[in-house]
């Protein structure tokens, strides 16, 4: 049984510097296993060069399953070699290719990310190469509506299906939009009618109500939650935690972060998650200022104990 067989598919989006192992483990602990995790993207080029930092980014705990590893790059050969390496070494439940990242350092170099939406021949070769490699796991693609126009996806999606993609995730914005404006769920719905493979809708899904509404409008096989999950791993089971529960989970997350990255990093790289846990709460401005300066786990424990 593949990770996309159960409908509707509920997924955690791959977010650079965010969906690492500690965060994904917390999401699992809080919300169970009724959703699939897409881990943060890793560079195909770095993997084939045996970059140890990139290899570590691919590591995951068995509790994180079902889990899909996402790769970015523009060379079909490198991407295929990287996928083979990941499957052999880590055995994820799927391989996903990033064809939608709008960030200039990705889309602006090496024909990677969103730039593949303007190079259909290269994108098709990537998918075909992965299918020929017979990885033993599904191959999916995450993309956008287009580079500058919403309708570009109507040509791109069928080509990806024909190339052999097993699943297609569509963020309802163009590359030019970035994360501005409103996601066009209606256009995702048009894509769903064009292809026979599962389609996952992504963009502007912030609450359980949004999940239901998005599925109704798009007719998609599932949805993918991105930024709305940061600081809110409860989104997948629609729980509303109290302050005590938020502090408990944030502290557990902090310990997992230290375990994964080591004491040398302290909690400096965890602050982005820490602040997300307490965004939107009233009367926490002074506390957030203290959290933004946390360096040691003892400091965090003291803040929580006195709060």
VOVOSE-574147 format. One line per field, with one value per residue: y, x, z of N, C-alpha, C, O in turn; residue in one letter. Coordinates in steps of 0.2 Angstrom, whole numbers. Layout:
# VOVOSE-574147
n_c2 = [Y_...]
n_c1 = [X_...]
n_c3 = [Z_...]
ca_c2 = [Y_...]
ca_c1 = [X_...]
ca_c3 = [Z_...]
c_c2 = [Y_...]
c_c1 = [X_...]
c_c3 = [Z_...]
o_c2 = [Y_...]
o_c1 = [X_...]
o_c3 = [Z_...]
res = [A_...]
This chain:
# VOVOSE-574147
n_c2 = [-6_11_27_36_30_31_41_56_62_69_80_86_100_101_111_122_122_120_109_98_83_84_93_86_74_79_83_71_65_73_73_60_47_49_57_61_65_76_79_92_100_93_95_88_88_90_78_68_72_67_75_78_85_87_73_70_78_70_60_51_47_32_33_44_40_38_44_56_59_74_81_93_100_101_92_78_65_67_69_57_48_53_51_37_34_39_31_18_20_26_22_29_32_37_47_64_77_93_106_119_128_145_153_163_158_145_143_151_146_132_126_122_119_131_135_124_124_131_124_112_100_96_94_83_74_72_65_54_48_44_35_25_21_13_14_8_15_27_40_57_74_91_106_122_134_140_149_163_164_158_148_140_128_119_114_109_99_87_83_79_69_60_57_49_52_48_55_72_87_103_119_133_145_156_157_170_176_171_170_178_186_177_160_150_140_135_134_123_113_112_106_94_88_86_76_59_54_55_71_83_97_113_128_142_135_134_131_118_120_126_115_107_115_118_105_103_113_111_97_89_75_76_87_99_105_119_132_135_125_127_129_124_110_103_105_95_86_94_99_110_117_121_134_127_115_119_124_112_104_112_112_99_98_106_99_88_95_99_86_81_91_94_100_111_120_124_133_142_140_135_145_150_141_141_154_153_145_153_163_174_174_182_196_192_198_203_190_184_192_187_174_175_177_166_154_142_127_127_140_141_132_139_151_146_140_151_157]
n_c1 = [4_3_8_-1_-13_-23_-38_-45_-29_-18_-6_10_19_35_47_60_73_64_55_63_70_67_56_46_45_39_27_21_20_11_0_-2_-3_-10_-7_5_22_32_48_60_68_82_98_102_114_123_121_126_139_143_140_141_133_121_117_114_103_94_91_80_68_61_48_43_37_23_34_41_55_61_69_80_85_93_99_95_102_110_100_93_103_105_92_92_103_97_86_92_100_91_78_65_47_44_49_51_51_56_49_45_50_52_62_76_89_87_78_84_96_105_94_84_70_57_61_60_48_48_55_51_55_67_61_53_62_69_59_56_69_70_59_63_74_68_65_57_49_36_36_34_29_31_24_20_7_12_25_23_10_-7_-12_-2_0_-9_-4_8_5_-1_10_19_12_12_25_27_25_19_11_5_8_1_5_-5_-1_9_26_31_22_26_24_14_-3_-18_-21_-25_-37_-47_-41_-32_-42_-46_-35_-35_-46_-40_-30_-26_-19_-16_-20_-13_-18_-11_-7_-13_-20_-25_-33_-44_-56_-52_-46_-57_-65_-55_-54_-67_-68_-58_-58_-48_-37_-31_-24_-11_-2_7_15_6_7_18_23_11_8_-4_-13_-16_-24_-34_-35_-36_-25_-21_-11_-3_-1_5_17_23_24_32_44_48_50_61_71_72_78_90_96_97_104_115_124_132_126_116_101_99_96_84_75_66_56_52_47_36_27_21_15_2_-4_-11_-5_9_20_32_37_39_50_60_61_66_79_84_97_101_94_91_88_76_68_67_60_48_44_42_32]
n_c3 = [0_-5_1_-4_-5_4_6_10_6_18_20_26_22_13_20_19_30_40_41_47_55_70_71_63_70_82_76_73_85_91_83_77_65_53_42_29_29_21_19_21_7_-2_-9_-25_-31_-20_-13_-22_-22_-10_2_19_28_20_19_32_33_27_36_46_59_63_68_60_49_37_26_14_4_-2_-17_-25_-40_-56_-65_-74_-72_-60_-51_-52_-47_-34_-29_-29_-20_-8_-7_-6_6_16_14_12_10_-2_-16_-20_-32_-32_-41_-40_-31_-28_-24_-27_-27_-29_-40_-49_-53_-60_-66_-58_-46_-47_-60_-68_-73_-84_-93_-100_-106_-99_-87_-89_-93_-81_-73_-81_-81_-67_-66_-75_-67_-58_-44_-33_-25_-25_-36_-35_-39_-35_-38_-46_-51_-62_-71_-73_-76_-72_-80_-86_-80_-85_-96_-92_-82_-87_-95_-85_-80_-90_-92_-81_-68_-51_-42_-40_-33_-31_-29_-27_-33_-44_-49_-49_-41_-29_-12_-11_-12_-16_-16_-30_-30_-38_-51_-48_-47_-60_-65_-59_-66_-78_-77_-72_-62_-43_-36_-26_-16_-13_-3_6_16_31_42_49_43_31_25_22_14_3_-2_-7_-17_-26_-29_-27_-22_-10_2_6_20_24_30_40_49_57_73_76_77_80_70_62_68_72_85_100_109_126_135_144_137_125_130_135_123_116_123_123_109_109_116_107_96_101_103_90_83_92_106_103_95_103_107_97_83_85_88_79_78_91_93_84_90_100_93_90_102_116_126_127_123_130_135_122_118_127_123_111_113_119_123_129_135_149_151_144_151_163_159_155_167_175_170]
ca_c2 = [0_17_33_41_26_33_47_61_63_75_80_91_102_102_118_123_124_119_102_93_77_85_95_80_69_82_83_64_63_77_72_53_44_50_61_60_70_78_82_98_98_92_96_82_89_89_71_64_73_64_80_75_89_85_67_71_81_65_55_52_42_27_36_49_37_38_50_57_64_79_83_98_100_102_87_71_60_68_68_50_45_56_47_30_34_40_25_13_22_28_19_33_30_40_52_70_82_100_110_124_133_152_157_165_154_138_144_155_142_125_124_119_122_133_136_118_125_134_119_106_95_94_91_77_69_70_61_48_45_41_29_20_18_8_15_4_19_31_47_63_81_97_112_128_135_142_154_170_163_152_143_136_121_115_111_105_93_81_80_76_62_55_55_44_54_45_60_79_92_109_126_137_152_156_158_177_178_169_168_184_185_171_153_149_133_134_131_116_109_111_101_87_85_84_70_53_53_59_78_86_105_116_135_145_130_137_128_112_122_127_109_105_120_117_98_104_117_108_90_85_69_78_94_99_110_122_137_135_119_129_131_122_103_101_106_89_83_99_101_117_116_127_136_122_110_122_124_105_102_116_110_92_99_109_93_84_99_98_79_81_95_94_106_117_124_127_134_147_138_133_151_151_137_143_160_151_141_158_169_175_174_189_198_188_202_202_183_183_195_183_168_177_177_160_150_136_123_129_147_140_129_144_155_142_138_157_160]
ca_c1 = [0_7_6_-6_-19_-29_-40_-41_-22_-16_2_14_23_42_49_67_75_59_53_68_67_64_49_42_44_34_20_19_18_5_-6_-3_0_-15_-4_11_27_37_54_63_72_89_102_104_121_127_121_131_146_144_141_139_128_115_116_111_96_90_90_73_66_55_41_41_34_25_38_43_61_61_76_80_91_91_102_92_107_112_94_92_109_103_86_95_106_92_82_96_102_86_72_59_41_43_54_47_55_54_48_41_53_52_68_81_95_86_75_89_102_105_88_81_65_52_63_58_41_49_59_47_59_71_57_51_68_70_54_57_75_68_55_68_78_64_67_54_45_32_39_30_32_28_26_16_3_16_30_20_2_-10_-14_3_0_-14_0_13_3_-2_16_22_9_14_32_27_24_13_7_6_6_1_4_-10_2_14_33_31_18_30_19_9_-9_-22_-20_-30_-39_-51_-36_-30_-48_-45_-29_-38_-50_-36_-25_-29_-15_-18_-18_-14_-19_-7_-8_-18_-23_-23_-37_-47_-61_-49_-45_-64_-66_-51_-56_-73_-67_-53_-60_-42_-37_-29_-21_-4_-2_13_17_1_9_24_21_5_7_-10_-17_-18_-30_-39_-35_-35_-21_-20_-5_2_1_10_24_25_26_38_50_50_53_68_75_73_82_97_98_98_110_121_124_136_121_112_94_99_93_77_71_61_51_49_42_30_23_18_13_-5_-7_-12_-1_15_26_38_39_42_57_64_61_70_86_86_102_101_88_90_85_69_64_66_55_41_42_40_26]
ca_c3 = [0_-5_6_-6_-7_8_4_7_8_21_20_29_16_14_21_20_37_45_41_49_59_76_70_60_76_86_72_73_92_93_78_75_58_48_37_26_30_15_22_18_1_-1_-16_-28_-32_-14_-12_-26_-19_-3_7_25_30_16_20_39_32_25_41_49_64_60_70_56_43_31_24_7_3_-8_-20_-30_-45_-63_-70_-73_-70_-53_-47_-51_-43_-28_-27_-28_-14_-3_-6_-3_13_21_13_13_7_-8_-18_-22_-35_-32_-47_-39_-26_-31_-21_-33_-26_-31_-46_-53_-54_-61_-69_-52_-43_-52_-67_-72_-76_-90_-96_-99_-109_-94_-81_-91_-93_-74_-71_-85_-78_-61_-67_-78_-62_-54_-37_-29_-21_-29_-38_-35_-41_-32_-43_-45_-57_-68_-69_-73_-77_-69_-85_-88_-77_-89_-101_-88_-78_-91_-97_-80_-79_-96_-90_-76_-61_-48_-39_-42_-28_-34_-25_-31_-35_-49_-46_-49_-35_-23_-7_-10_-15_-14_-19_-35_-29_-44_-56_-46_-49_-67_-67_-57_-71_-84_-76_-69_-55_-38_-36_-19_-17_-8_-3_10_20_38_47_47_39_25_22_19_8_-2_-5_-11_-23_-30_-30_-26_-18_-4_4_9_25_25_35_46_54_61_79_77_75_81_65_58_72_74_93_102_115_130_136_147_132_121_133_135_117_113_127_120_103_110_118_101_92_104_102_83_81_96_111_100_91_108_104_93_77_87_90_74_80_97_92_81_95_104_89_90_109_118_132_127_120_134_135_116_118_131_120_105_115_122_120_133_137_155_150_141_156_168_157_156_174_179_166]
c_c2 = [6_22_37_37_28_40_50_61_69_75_86_93_102_109_119_126_123_112_97_88_79_88_90_75_72_82_76_62_67_74_65_52_45_55_59_66_70_82_88_96_98_92_89_82_88_82_67_66_71_70_78_78_87_78_66_73_75_60_56_46_38_30_41_46_37_44_50_61_68_81_88_98_100_96_81_66_61_67_61_46_47_52_40_29_35_34_19_14_23_25_23_30_33_45_58_74_89_104_116_130_140_155_157_160_147_139_148_152_135_122_120_123_125_134_130_119_128_130_113_99_92_91_84_72_67_65_54_44_41_35_24_17_13_8_10_8_24_38_52_69_86_103_117_129_137_147_161_170_157_146_138_129_116_111_106_99_87_78_77_69_57_53_50_46_51_49_67_83_99_115_130_144_151_158_166_179_176_167_174_182_179_165_152_142_131_131_124_111_108_106_94_84_83_78_65_51_57_66_80_94_108_124_137_140_131_133_122_114_123_120_106_109_119_110_99_108_114_101_86_79_70_85_93_105_113_126_137_129_121_132_128_114_100_102_100_85_88_100_108_117_122_129_131_117_112_122_117_103_106_114_103_93_102_104_89_88_98_91_78_85_96_101_112_122_128_128_139_146_136_139_152_147_139_149_158_148_147_164_169_175_181_190_193_192_202_195_182_186_190_177_169_177_171_156_143_133_125_136_146_137_134_149_152_141_145_160_157]
c_c1 = [4_4_1_-13_-25_-31_-45_-34_-21_-9_5_19_31_44_56_68_70_57_59_65_64_57_44_40_39_27_17_16_12_-1_-7_0_-5_-13_3_16_31_42_57_68_79_92_104_112_126_127_126_138_147_144_137_133_121_113_112_104_91_88_83_72_61_48_39_37_26_29_41_49_60_68_75_86_89_94_99_96_108_105_92_97_107_97_88_98_102_88_86_98_97_79_65_53_39_48_50_52_52_55_44_44_54_59_73_87_94_83_80_95_101_99_84_74_60_54_61_52_42_54_56_51_64_67_55_56_69_65_55_63_73_64_59_72_75_66_63_49_41_37_34_33_28_30_21_11_6_21_27_12_-1_-11_-9_3_-5_-10_5_11_2_5_20_19_11_21_33_26_18_9_9_4_7_0_0_-8_7_21_33_27_22_24_14_2_-13_-21_-26_-32_-43_-46_-33_-36_-48_-40_-32_-42_-46_-32_-29_-25_-18_-16_-19_-13_-15_-8_-14_-22_-21_-27_-40_-53_-58_-48_-52_-65_-62_-53_-62_-72_-63_-55_-53_-42_-34_-26_-14_-4_5_15_12_3_15_21_14_4_1_-15_-20_-23_-35_-40_-33_-31_-21_-13_0_4_6_17_27_28_32_44_52_53_60_73_77_78_89_100_100_104_116_121_128_132_117_105_94_95_86_72_65_55_48_45_36_25_18_15_5_-8_-7_-7_6_21_32_41_42_49_62_66_66_77_88_92_103_95_86_86_77_65_62_60_48_39_39_34_20]
c_c3 = [0_-1_3_-8_-2_7_9_10_12_22_23_23_18_14_23_27_42_46_42_53_66_76_67_66_80_83_73_80_94_89_75_68_53_43_35_27_23_19_18_12_2_-9_-19_-29_-26_-12_-16_-25_-12_3_13_28_27_18_27_38_30_30_44_54_61_62_65_50_43_29_17_7_-3_-10_-24_-34_-52_-68_-69_-70_-62_-49_-46_-47_-36_-25_-25_-21_-8_-1_-3_4_18_20_15_9_0_-10_-22_-26_-35_-38_-46_-34_-30_-29_-26_-32_-29_-39_-51_-55_-56_-63_-64_-50_-48_-59_-71_-75_-83_-95_-96_-101_-103_-88_-83_-91_-86_-72_-74_-82_-71_-61_-70_-72_-58_-47_-32_-24_-26_-30_-39_-37_-37_-36_-41_-51_-63_-66_-68_-74_-74_-74_-87_-85_-81_-94_-98_-85_-82_-94_-92_-79_-84_-95_-85_-69_-58_-44_-40_-36_-32_-29_-29_-32_-40_-45_-45_-42_-28_-18_-6_-14_-13_-19_-24_-34_-35_-50_-54_-48_-56_-69_-65_-62_-77_-83_-72_-62_-50_-38_-29_-20_-11_-8_1_14_27_43_44_42_32_21_19_13_2_-6_-9_-17_-28_-33_-30_-22_-11_-3_7_14_25_31_41_51_58_67_81_74_76_76_61_62_74_82_94_108_119_131_139_142_127_123_133_129_114_117_124_113_104_112_111_96_95_103_95_81_85_100_108_97_97_105_100_86_79_88_85_75_86_97_89_85_99_100_90_97_111_124_132_124_124_134_128_115_121_127_114_107_118_119_123_135_144_155_148_147_162_166_157_163_178_175_168]
o_c2 = [7_22_40_39_28_44_46_59_75_70_92_89_103_113_116_131_126_110_92_88_76_86_90_73_69_81_75_60_64_74_63_56_42_58_55_71_65_87_88_91_101_91_85_77_84_79_63_62_72_69_76_75_87_77_63_71_76_56_62_41_40_28_42_50_37_50_45_67_65_83_89_96_100_96_78_62_56_64_58_42_43_50_37_25_31_32_16_9_21_25_21_25_31_48_56_76_90_105_118_135_139_161_152_158_143_136_147_155_132_116_116_128_121_135_131_115_128_132_108_94_86_86_80_66_61_60_49_38_36_30_18_11_9_3_9_5_25_40_51_70_86_105_117_125_136_148_165_175_152_140_133_124_110_106_101_94_82_72_72_64_51_47_46_41_50_48_68_83_101_115_132_149_145_160_168_184_180_162_174_178_176_166_153_137_125_126_120_106_102_102_89_78_79_74_66_47_62_67_79_97_105_127_136_142_128_133_120_110_122_120_104_106_119_110_96_106_114_99_80_78_66_89_88_111_108_123_138_129_118_136_129_113_94_99_100_81_86_102_111_117_128_125_130_114_109_120_116_100_103_114_102_90_100_104_87_85_97_90_75_82_98_106_117_128_133_123_141_150_134_138_154_149_139_149_161_149_145_169_163_176_185_185_191_189_200_194_178_183_190_174_165_177_171_156_139_137_126_137_149_139_134_151_155_142_144_165_159]
o_c1 = [9_-1_-3_-17_-30_-27_-48_-33_-23_-6_2_23_33_43_58_66_70_57_60_59_59_52_39_35_34_22_11_11_8_-7_-11_4_-4_-17_6_14_34_41_56_71_82_89_108_116_131_132_129_143_153_148_131_128_116_107_107_100_85_83_81_75_57_44_33_33_23_26_43_49_59_72_70_91_83_93_99_94_108_106_91_95_108_97_86_98_103_87_83_98_98_76_61_54_35_52_46_58_46_60_41_41_58_60_75_89_99_86_79_99_96_97_80_73_58_50_61_50_37_55_59_50_64_69_55_55_71_67_55_63_76_65_58_74_78_68_66_46_44_40_29_39_22_36_17_12_4_22_28_9_3_-12_-10_5_-4_-12_7_15_5_6_23_22_13_23_38_27_13_3_15_-2_12_-5_2_-12_9_21_36_30_21_21_10_2_-11_-20_-32_-30_-43_-48_-33_-34_-50_-41_-30_-42_-48_-30_-34_-28_-21_-10_-24_-9_-15_-9_-20_-28_-16_-24_-40_-55_-62_-49_-51_-68_-64_-52_-63_-75_-64_-53_-53_-47_-34_-27_-13_-5_10_15_14_0_16_17_11_0_-1_-21_-25_-27_-39_-46_-30_-34_-22_-8_6_9_10_21_33_33_37_50_58_58_65_79_83_82_94_106_105_108_121_118_127_133_114_103_88_91_82_66_60_49_41_39_31_19_13_14_2_-14_-2_-6_7_26_38_47_48_54_68_71_70_81_94_92_106_90_80_82_73_59_57_56_43_33_35_31_14]
o_c3 = [4_2_7_-11_-4_6_13_16_9_24_23_21_23_9_28_29_48_52_38_55_68_79_70_66_83_86_74_81_98_92_72_66_47_39_39_26_21_21_12_12_6_-13_-15_-28_-26_-9_-13_-27_-9_7_13_31_30_18_28_42_31_29_44_54_57_58_65_46_49_31_14_10_-8_-6_-28_-31_-53_-74_-63_-66_-59_-43_-41_-43_-31_-19_-20_-18_-3_4_1_8_24_25_19_6_-3_-5_-26_-23_-36_-41_-51_-33_-35_-32_-29_-38_-30_-43_-57_-58_-53_-63_-66_-52_-53_-63_-77_-80_-87_-100_-93_-98_-102_-85_-79_-89_-84_-69_-71_-82_-70_-58_-69_-73_-54_-44_-26_-20_-32_-26_-43_-37_-37_-37_-36_-56_-69_-60_-63_-73_-74_-71_-91_-89_-81_-97_-100_-85_-80_-94_-93_-77_-83_-97_-85_-64_-61_-44_-42_-35_-34_-26_-35_-32_-41_-39_-40_-39_-23_-19_-1_-18_-8_-25_-21_-38_-37_-53_-59_-50_-58_-74_-68_-63_-82_-88_-69_-58_-51_-40_-26_-23_-5_-14_-1_15_29_49_38_38_27_15_13_8_-4_-12_-15_-22_-34_-38_-32_-18_-7_-8_10_11_26_37_47_56_63_68_86_70_74_76_58_59_78_84_90_114_117_128_137_142_125_120_132_129_111_114_124_112_100_109_111_93_91_101_94_77_83_99_110_98_95_101_98_84_74_88_87_74_87_100_90_84_101_103_90_97_109_128_138_123_121_134_128_112_119_126_111_102_121_112_120_136_146_160_151_148_164_170_159_164_182_177_166]
res = [X_X_X_X_X_X_X_X_X_X_X_X_X_X_X_X_X_X_X_X_X_X_X_X_X_X_X_X_X_X_X_X_X_X_X_X_X_X_X_X_X_X_X_X_X_X_X_X_X_X_X_X_X_X_X_X_X_X_X_X_X_X_X_X_X_X_X_X_X_X_X_X_X_X_X_X_X_X_X_X_X_X_X_X_X_X_X_X_X_X_X_X_X_X_X_X_X_X_X_X_X_X_X_X_X_X_X_X_X_X_X_X_X_X_X_X_X_X_X_X_X_X_X_X_X_X_X_X_X_X_X_X_X_X_X_X_X_X_X_X_X_X_X_X_X_X_X_X_X_X_X_X_X_X_X_X_X_X_X_X_X_X_X_X_X_X_X_X_X_X_X_X_X_X_X_X_X_X_X_X_X_X_X_X_X_X_X_X_X_X_X_X_X_X_X_X_X_X_X_X_X_X_X_X_X_X_X_X_X_X_X_X_X_X_X_X_X_X_X_X_X_X_X_X_X_X_X_X_X_X_X_X_X_X_X_X_X_X_X_X_X_X_X_X_X_X_X_X_X_X_X_X_X_X_X_X_X_X_X_X_X_X_X_X_X_X_X_X_X_X_X_X_X_X_X_X_X_X_X_X_X_X_X_X_X_X_X_X_X_X_X_X_X_X_X_X_X_X_X_X_X_X_X_X_X_X_X]
